[in-house]
Amino acid sequence: MKRRVLQSVTALLLSASLILEGPAAAFAGQAEPEGVIDAEEAVTAETVSQNETPTPAAPTVGKPASVLATVVDEDTIKLNWAAVSGADGYEVYSNTNGQGYVLHWTFDGGNTTEANVMSTKGASSDQKELNTASTYSFKVRAFIKQDGKNYYGDFSAETATVKPTRTANEWFLTSEPLSYKKILLTWKPVGGVTGYKVYISNKKNGKYKMLETSDAAGAMILKDAAGKNLSLAKTYYFKVQAYINDNGKEYVSELSGPVKAKTMLDKTEINYLSANGSDFVTLKWVKVPGADGYEVYRSKKKSKKGTLIAGGPKMKKLKKRKYVDKDTVPGQKYWYRVRAYKVINKRRYYSDFDLWPTAAATVLASTNFVKEGCVCEKPNVVKLTWSSVKRAKGYFVQRSTSENKGFTTVATVDGGNVTSTEIVQDNGTKYYYQIVCFSDKKKKKTWSYPCDPVLMTSNYFCYPSENYQERCNRVFGQDHYYAYGTQAEADTRMQGVAYTKWSVDPKKTSAGYSVNKADSFLVNKRVQPTVQQIVNEIQNTPVAGVNLKITEVSGYNFGSLYQEDREGVAVTIKVVGGTPGSVEYNSVVNVFAKYGFNRISNYGQTYDPYRFVYVGIH
């Protein structure tokens, strides 16, 4: 009986002890281990088997002290606390923006006394992501593992509220001019934020105004704080701030440091650069939007800045995207570059230079024929005369039966001041001639392009030393005429010469009311007179004291000493001389008829009405 009573007392004392310990454990938030009975069950229990093992008491877990939260950067908050004796691990709880504490991280290991609470983008939902637009506070509790269960101690005191932030250089805020009216801002992204606010100011330390918001870590800036287009003449400063919208509340980060930004004209690019076989270099370049003009620089070395040669402030304005550099030296290599500019308040704002493209070595200018000097002065010989070229050391004379290909050199003329030569060619043959200048015979890069070719036909034109009758006699003989078998055969040998003569409108009653009347006459191709011979004969024919005058001749240079007509070329002549029907007018008609197309029978030969005879003179 005494033994049963003693067991009952022991059970009551044990139950009382558990009743006193239970509330403290619950307040501390620890889990209740299985097998622990409450006070009511302890009172009603009558006996405990002598062979049963008593349930162990819950371990006592200490409370962490000296908990400190330190901001490392926008992604990291470092927690430190004092170790709890006997602890097997710790739990960290966080409170974001005052929304209440949630479990943030669990650390195993009783010796752990610090932890980095880092950005955990993509991690599980109980691991909150840190960002620069939120505020945080933390508390820690320790736990002991026993019989497969965790027993928790009291929470530490809450830390002070902290806010992740980044310094100016950690934002990596940069600016880049995209054109004369666009600036691109970029910065390091922040995880978990709603977006970013962009602020603008005209002074680095001035007042900043919010300009716009952006969802991404970058913004294209087109307007200033007043809503006006950006200007090349102004400097801008920008700052960026992250923000979060959470249940109608907005949380913002610290502002970034300022970044300086300016707009800039686009760079142009030289897309054509050639010496073109002459002693000048032609440049063309790409258009720059918004540019008012361009400047061209030239250098003899790629590494040098170069000399301004066109479009400068004191030079002729260069608006076209083309420039011809004529101040060059044969054989010299040049480098060119171009930059654009825009004028604001009489000041030029420039683009960057493009890269140095290399110009081909410049060469000589091409020459031109002095056409009235390209003549047949004697049988089987043509004389070519051309203009001299500065810096030329000589000339190549080239010939071909085709106007566009097949030219070969038939003569070399040494000396830049020598501008004519004679070339032998077969009687009656046709050749095209061209001239190529050179400063070095052996180096083609110092040769010019050929001039425009001229056609020469030996013995088909008058020689300056012979008159018209002598020419007819040389060509035809037999008293200067030639008989063709048929009209068609004769027609193939004839050449038309067009002219405009002065006349009177018969419908007008006023005397002397003049009109122009087109007319023409035919000459034999083989003996046609030169234009100069016709001009001389008309102008040197006084009629009733009036000298007839030719006022217009197409394709003819009145300043030349003589002008040779090529075979097959029509010439237009305008004559002023008298009233139709008058002596003056009839003399003009007779002059042209002298070179006309006639049926002749009075040259000492028997008249044959079916035989057409075409002669050079009457």
C-alpha positions in Angstrom: 0.0 0.0 0.0 2.8 2.4 0.9 4.6 1.6 -2.4 1.4 2.4 -4.5 0.9 5.7 -2.7 4.6 6.6 -3.3 4.3 5.9 -7.0 1.2 8.1 -7.1 2.9 11.0 -5.5 5.9 10.7 -7.8 3.5 10.8 -10.8 1.8 13.9 -9.4 5.1 15.7 -8.9 6.2 14.8 -12.5 2.9 16.1 -13.9 3.1 19.3 -12.0 6.6 19.9 -13.3 5.4 19.4 -16.9 2.4 21.7 -16.3 4.8 24.5 -15.2 7.1 24.0 -18.3 4.4 23.7 -21.0 3.4 27.4 -21.3 7.0 28.6 -21.6 7.7 26.2 -24.4 4.5 27.2 -26.3 5.3 31.0 -25.9 8.7 30.3 -27.3 7.1 28.8 -30.4 8.7 25.3 -29.9 7.0 22.1 -31.0 5.5 19.8 -28.4 7.3 16.4 -28.5 5.1 13.4 -28.7 4.4 11.5 -25.4 4.3 14.6 -23.2 1.0 14.6 -21.1 -0.7 17.7 -20.0 -1.6 18.6 -16.4 -5.2 17.2 -16.4 -4.0 13.8 -17.6 -1.2 13.9 -14.9 -3.8 14.5 -12.0 -6.2 11.7 -13.1 -3.5 9.1 -13.6 -3.6 6.6 -10.7 -0.5 4.6 -11.3 2.6 4.3 -13.5 4.0 1.0 -14.2 7.2 0.4 -12.3 8.9 -0.9 -15.5 7.9 2.1 -17.8 10.7 4.8 -18.7 9.8 8.3 -17.7 9.3 10.8 -20.6 12.4 13.2 -20.9 11.9 16.9 -20.3 12.1 19.3 -23.3 15.5 20.9 -23.7 16.0 24.5 -22.9 16.9 26.6 -26.0 18.6 30.0 -25.5 17.7 33.3 -27.2 20.1 34.8 -29.8 21.6 38.1 -28.8 23.4 40.9 -30.6 21.6 40.4 -33.9 22.9 43.0 -36.4 21.8 43.5 -40.1 24.4 45.2 -42.4 23.7 46.2 -46.0 26.6 45.0 -48.3 25.0 46.0 -51.6 21.6 45.9 -53.3 21.8 42.1 -53.5 23.2 41.3 -50.1 22.3 41.9 -46.4 24.7 40.4 -43.9 23.3 39.2 -40.5 25.5 38.6 -37.4 24.4 37.2 -34.0 25.9 35.7 -30.9 26.1 31.9 -30.8 23.5 30.1 -28.5 25.0 27.4 -26.4 23.9 23.9 -27.4 22.0 25.1 -30.5 21.9 22.8 -33.5 20.8 25.6 -35.9 19.0 28.9 -36.5 16.0 30.3 -38.4 16.0 33.7 -40.0 12.7 35.6 -40.4 12.4 38.7 -42.5 9.8 41.5 -42.6 9.6 43.2 -46.1 8.2 46.7 -46.2 6.4 46.2 -42.9 4.2 43.4 -44.2 4.9 40.9 -41.4 7.6 38.3 -40.6 8.0 35.2 -42.7 10.6 32.4 -42.6 13.4 33.5 -44.9 16.2 30.9 -44.3 17.1 28.0 -42.1 20.7 27.4 -41.1 22.0 24.1 -39.7 25.0 24.2 -37.4 25.2 25.7 -33.9 28.4 27.5 -34.6 26.8 29.6 -37.4 26.8 33.2 -36.2 26.4 35.1 -39.5 24.7 34.7 -42.8 24.3 36.6 -46.1 20.7 37.0 -47.0 21.2 37.3 -50.8 19.0 37.9 -53.9 17.5 34.5 -54.7 15.7 35.1 -57.9 14.1 31.9 -59.1 14.3 30.3 -55.6 11.4 28.8 -53.6 8.6 31.2 -52.4 9.8 31.2 -48.8 13.1 32.8 -49.8 12.2 36.4 -50.5 14.1 38.3 -53.2 15.9 41.4 -52.1 15.9 44.6 -54.2 16.9 48.2 -53.9 13.3 49.5 -53.5 12.3 47.6 -50.3 13.0 47.9 -46.6 13.8 45.0 -44.4 14.0 44.0 -40.7 15.0 40.6 -39.3 14.9 38.4 -36.2 16.5 35.0 -35.4 15.7 32.0 -33.2 17.8 29.0 -32.3 16.7 25.3 -32.3 17.9 22.0 -30.8 17.2 18.7 -32.5 16.1 15.9 -30.1 14.4 12.6 -30.8 13.8 13.7 -34.4 12.1 16.9 -33.5 13.2 20.6 -33.4 12.9 22.5 -30.1 12.9 26.3 -30.6 14.0 29.0 -28.3 12.7 32.6 -28.1 13.1 35.0 -31.0 15.8 37.6 -30.8 15.0 41.2 -30.7 14.2 42.7 -34.2 17.0 44.4 -36.1 16.8 47.9 -37.2 15.1 48.4 -40.5 17.6 48.4 -43.4 17.4 49.1 -47.1 19.6 47.5 -49.8 21.1 50.2 -52.0 23.9 50.6 -54.6 26.4 53.4 -54.9 26.7 55.4 -58.0 29.3 53.2 -59.6 27.4 50.1 -58.8 24.4 51.3 -60.9 26.7 51.2 -63.9 24.6 54.0 -65.4 25.9 54.9 -68.8 24.8 57.2 -71.7 25.4 56.9 -75.5 24.4 59.5 -78.1 22.5 57.8 -80.9 21.9 60.8 -83.1 21.5 64.6 -82.9 18.2 64.1 -81.1 18.5 60.7 -79.3 20.3 59.5 -76.1 20.4 55.9 -74.9 20.6 55.3 -71.1 21.5 51.9 -69.8 22.1 50.6 -66.2 22.5 47.4 -64.2 19.1 45.7 -63.7 17.6 45.2 -60.3 15.6 42.0 -59.6 12.0 42.0 -58.3 11.2 45.6 -59.0 8.2 47.1 -60.9 10.3 49.4 -63.0 12.7 52.4 -63.0 12.3 56.2 -62.8 14.6 58.3 -65.0 15.4 61.8 -63.7 16.9 64.7 -65.8 18.7 68.0 -65.0 20.7 70.5 -66.9 23.3 70.7 -64.1 25.2 67.9 -62.4 24.3 69.1 -58.9 21.1 70.8 -59.9 17.5 70.0 -59.3 16.4 66.7 -61.0 13.0 66.2 -62.5 11.4 62.9 -63.2 11.3 62.5 -67.0 9.8 59.0 -67.6 9.6 55.5 -66.3 11.0 52.3 -67.9 10.2 48.6 -67.5 13.7 47.6 -68.7 17.2 48.5 -67.6 17.4 51.2 -70.3 15.6 54.2 -71.8 15.7 56.0 -75.1 15.6 59.8 -74.3 14.0 62.0 -76.9 12.8 65.1 -74.9 14.2 67.3 -72.2 12.5 68.3 -68.9 10.4 70.9 -70.7 9.2 68.4 -73.3 11.3 69.9 -76.1 13.6 68.0 -78.5 17.1 67.4 -77.3 19.7 69.9 -78.6 23.3 69.5 -79.7 24.1 72.7 -77.9 23.2 71.4 -74.4 24.6 69.0 -71.9 22.2 66.8 -69.8 22.6 64.8 -66.6 20.5 61.8 -65.6 19.8 59.7 -62.5 17.9 56.4 -62.1 15.8 55.0 -59.3 14.1 51.6 -58.9 10.6 51.4 -57.5 8.0 48.7 -56.5 4.2 49.0 -56.5 2.8 46.8 -53.7 -0.9 46.8 -52.8 -1.2 50.5 -53.8 2.0 51.5 -52.0 5.1 52.6 -53.7 8.6 51.8 -52.5 11.7 53.4 -54.1 15.4 52.8 -54.0 18.1 55.4 -53.5 18.9 57.5 -56.6 21.9 56.5 -58.7 24.8 58.8 -59.2 24.6 61.3 -62.1 25.7 60.5 -65.6 26.6 63.1 -68.2 25.0 62.9 -71.6 25.0 64.8 -74.9 23.5 64.2 -78.4 25.8 63.9 -81.4 25.5 64.0 -85.2 25.9 60.6 -86.8 29.3 59.9 -88.4 29.4 59.9 -92.1 31.2 57.4 -94.3 33.2 57.9 -97.5 31.6 55.6 -100.0 33.4 56.7 -103.1 37.0 57.8 -103.5 38.8 57.7 -106.8 41.5 59.6 -108.7 39.5 58.8 -111.9 42.6 58.7 -114.0 43.2 62.5 -113.6 45.2 64.8 -111.5 42.3 65.3 -109.0 40.6 63.1 -106.5 36.8 62.8 -106.2 35.1 62.0 -102.9 31.5 61.1 -102.1 30.0 60.3 -98.7 26.9 59.2 -96.9 24.3 61.7 -95.8 24.0 62.6 -92.1 20.5 63.4 -90.9 20.3 66.9 -89.5 23.6 68.1 -90.8 24.0 71.6 -92.2 27.3 70.9 -94.0 30.5 68.9 -94.1 34.2 69.4 -93.7 36.9 67.5 -95.6 40.3 66.8 -94.3 43.4 65.4 -96.2 46.7 64.0 -95.0 49.7 62.4 -96.6 49.9 60.0 -93.6 47.2 57.8 -92.2 48.1 58.6 -88.6 47.9 62.4 -88.9 44.8 64.5 -88.2 45.1 66.1 -91.6 44.5 69.5 -93.1 41.1 71.1 -93.5 40.7 71.6 -97.3 37.0 72.1 -97.8 33.9 73.3 -95.9 35.7 75.1 -93.1 34.2 78.1 -91.3 36.1 80.6 -93.6 35.7 78.5 -96.7 32.8 78.0 -99.1 30.0 76.1 -97.5 30.0 72.4 -98.5 26.4 71.1 -98.5 26.6 68.6 -101.3 28.0 65.1 -100.4 30.7 65.4 -103.0 34.1 67.1 -103.3 36.7 67.2 -106.0 40.2 67.8 -104.7 42.2 69.4 -107.5 45.2 70.4 -105.5 47.0 67.1 -105.8 50.4 65.9 -107.0 50.8 63.0 -109.5 51.9 59.8 -107.8 51.3 61.1 -104.3 49.0 59.0 -102.0 46.5 60.8 -99.9 44.2 59.9 -97.0 40.8 61.7 -96.6 38.2 61.9 -93.9 34.9 63.8 -93.5 32.9 65.1 -90.6 29.4 66.6 -90.5 28.3 69.7 -88.5 25.1 71.5 -87.5 24.9 75.2 -86.8 23.2 76.4 -83.7 23.4 80.1 -82.8 26.2 80.6 -85.3 28.3 77.8 -83.6 29.2 74.5 -85.3 28.5 71.2 -83.5 30.4 68.4 -85.1 30.1 64.6 -85.6 33.0 62.3 -85.0 35.3 61.6 -87.9 34.9 58.5 -90.0 37.9 56.1 -90.4 40.7 57.1 -92.7 40.0 55.6 -96.2 43.0 55.4 -98.5 42.9 57.3 -101.8 44.4 55.8 -104.9 47.6 57.5 -106.1 46.6 60.6 -108.1 47.5 60.7 -111.8 47.6 63.2 -114.6 44.7 65.0 -116.1 43.7 64.0 -119.6 44.2 66.3 -122.5 41.9 67.4 -125.3 42.4 67.6 -129.0 42.6 71.0 -130.7 40.3 69.6 -133.4 40.9 72.3 -136.0 44.6 71.2 -135.7 43.8 67.6 -136.5 44.1 67.7 -140.3 45.5 66.0 -143.4 48.1 68.4 -144.6 49.7 66.1 -147.2 48.9 62.7 -148.7 49.0 59.7 -146.4 49.7 61.9 -143.3 47.5 63.2 -140.6 48.5 65.9 -138.1 47.2 65.7 -134.5 47.3 68.7 -132.2 46.3 68.6 -128.5 46.4 70.8 -125.4 49.4 70.6 -123.0 48.9 69.2 -119.5 50.6 70.5 -116.4 53.2 68.1 -114.9 53.1 65.8 -118.0 56.4 64.4 -119.2 55.1 63.2 -122.5 52.2 61.7 -124.5 51.2 58.4 -126.0 49.4 58.6 -129.4 47.0 55.6 -129.7 44.9 54.5 -132.7 42.1 52.1 -133.4 39.6 51.3 -136.2 36.9 51.3 -133.5 35.8 54.3 -131.5 35.4 52.4 -128.2 38.0 49.6 -128.2 41.2 48.2 -129.6 43.5 51.2 -129.2 47.3 50.6 -129.5 50.1 53.0 -129.2 51.5 54.2 -132.5 53.8 57.0 -131.3 55.4 58.3 -128.1 56.0 62.0 -127.7 58.5 63.0 -125.1 58.2 66.5 -123.5 55.2 68.0 -121.8 55.3 71.1 -124.0 55.2 69.2 -127.2 51.6 69.2 -128.4 51.5 67.9 -131.9 52.8 65.1 -134.2 52.3 63.6 -137.6 51.1 60.1 -138.2 51.3 58.1 -141.4 48.2 56.2 -142.5 47.0 54.6 -145.7 45.2 56.7 -148.2 41.4 56.6 -147.8 41.5 54.7 -144.5 39.7 55.7 -141.3 41.2 55.7 -137.8 40.2 57.0 -134.4 43.0 58.7 -132.5 43.3 59.4 -128.7 46.1 60.8 -126.5 47.3 59.5 -123.1 49.5 61.7 -120.9 52.2 60.3 -118.7 54.6 61.4 -116.0 56.4 58.1 -116.1 56.4 55.9 -119.1 56.8 52.6 -117.2 54.3 53.2 -114.4 50.7 53.1 -115.5 49.5 54.6 -112.2 51.0 57.9 -113.5 49.1 57.7 -116.8 46.0 59.8 -117.5 42.8 58.5 -119.0 42.7 58.9 -122.8 41.0 61.9 -124.3 37.9 61.6 -126.4 38.8 60.0 -129.7 38.8 62.0 -133.0 38.2 60.4 -136.4 40.7 61.0 -139.2 40.4 59.9 -142.8 43.4 60.5 -145.0 42.9 62.2 -148.4 39.2 62.7 -147.9 39.6 66.4 -146.9 41.1 69.5 -148.4 44.7 70.3 -147.5 44.9 73.9 -146.3 47.4 74.6 -149.0 45.2 73.7 -151.9 42.1 75.4 -153.3 38.8 73.9 -154.3 39.6 73.5 -158.0 43.0 71.8 -157.1 41.2 69.4 -154.9 38.6 68.5 -157.6 41.4 68.0 -160.0 43.3 65.8 -157.5 40.3 63.7 -156.7 38.6 63.3 -160.1 40.9 64.6 -162.9 39.1 64.9 -166.3 38.4 68.6 -166.0 37.2 68.2 -162.4 34.1 66.1 -162.9 33.0 62.6 -162.5 30.2 60.7 -164.2 28.2 58.1 -162.3 26.2 55.4 -164.0 23.0 55.9 -162.2 21.1 58.4 -160.0 21.2 56.0 -157.0 25.0 55.6 -157.3 25.4 59.3 -157.4 23.2 59.8 -154.4 25.3 57.5 -152.2 28.3 59.9 -152.9 26.4 63.1 -151.9 26.3 65.0 -148.6 23.6 67.5 -147.6 24.5 70.8 -146.1 21.7 72.6 -144.3 21.4 76.3 -143.9 18.9 79.0 -142.9 18.2 81.9 -145.2 16.6 85.2 -144.6 13.3 85.8 -146.4 10.1 87.9 -146.3 6.6 86.7 -145.3 4.5 87.2 -148.4 1.3 87.3 -146.2 2.5 90.4 -144.4 1.9 93.8 -146.1 4.7 95.6 -144.1 7.8 95.6 -146.2 10.8 93.9 -144.8 9.0 91.7 -142.3 11.5 88.9 -142.1 11.2 85.2 -141.5 13.7 82.3 -141.4 13.5 79.6 -144.1 15.3 76.4 -143.9 17.1 75.2 -147.0 19.9 72.9 -148.0 22.3 72.0 -150.8 24.3 68.9 -151.8 28.0 68.4 -152.2 30.0 65.5 -153.2 31.5 63.8 -150.1 34.9 63.4 -151.8 35.2 67.0 -152.8 32.9 68.9 -150.5 34.3 72.3 -149.6 35.1 73.2 -146.1 32.8 75.4 -144.2 35.5 78.1 -144.2 35.7 78.0 -148.0 31.9 78.6 -148.2 32.1 81.3 -145.6 34.9 83.1 -147.3 33.2 83.0 -150.7 29.9 84.4 -149.4 31.4 87.1 -147.2 33.9 88.1 -150.0 31.1 88.5 -152.6 30.1 92.2 -152.6 26.7 92.7 -154.3 25.5 96.3 -154.9 27.8 97.5 -152.2 26.4 95.0 -149.6 28.6 92.4 -148.1 26.7 89.2 -147.4 27.1 87.8 -143.9 26.8 84.4 -142.3 25.5 84.9 -138.8 25.3 81.3 -137.6 27.0 78.1 -138.4 26.5 75.1 -136.2 29.5 73.0 -135.2 31.9 75.7 -136.5 34.3 77.9 -134.6 34.5 81.3 -136.2 37.7 81.9 -134.1 39.6 79.2 -135.9 41.9 79.8 -138.8 40.3 76.9 -140.7 37.8 74.2 -139.8 37.8 70.8 -141.4 34.5 69.0 -141.9 34.5 65.3 -141.2 32.8 63.1 -143.7 29.1 62.7 -143.0 28.7 65.8 -140.8 26.0 68.2 -141.6 26.6 71.9 -141.1 23.9 74.6 -140.6 24.5 78.1 -142.1 22.4 81.2 -141.5 22.8 84.0 -144.1 21.6 87.7 -144.0 22.0 89.5 -147.2 19.0 90.8 -149.1 15.4 90.6 -150.1 14.3 87.6 -152.1 14.4 88.5 -155.8 17.1 91.1 -155.2 20.6 90.9 -156.5 22.0 90.3 -153.0 19.6 87.5 -152.4 20.2 85.9 -155.8 24.0 86.0 -155.2 23.5 84.0 -152.0 21.5 81.4 -153.9 24.1 81.3 -156.7 26.9 80.8 -154.2 25.2 77.8 -152.7 24.2 76.5 -156.2 27.9 76.6 -157.1 28.4 73.7 -154.7 25.1 72.1 -155.7 23.9 68.9 -157.2 23.5 69.4 -161.0 22.9 67.6 -164.2 25.8 68.9 -166.5 26.3 68.5 -170.2 28.5 71.4 -171.2 31.9 70.0 -170.4 33.0 69.1 -173.8 31.2 65.8 -173.8 28.2 64.5 -175.8 25.0 65.2 -174.0 23.3 62.1 -172.7 20.0 62.7 -171.0 20.3 59.4 -169.1 23.8 60.0 -167.9 24.0 62.0 -164.6 27.2 63.8 -164.1 28.0 65.3 -160.6 30.9 67.7 -160.4 32.6 69.8 -157.9 32.5 73.1 -159.7 30.9 74.6 -162.7 
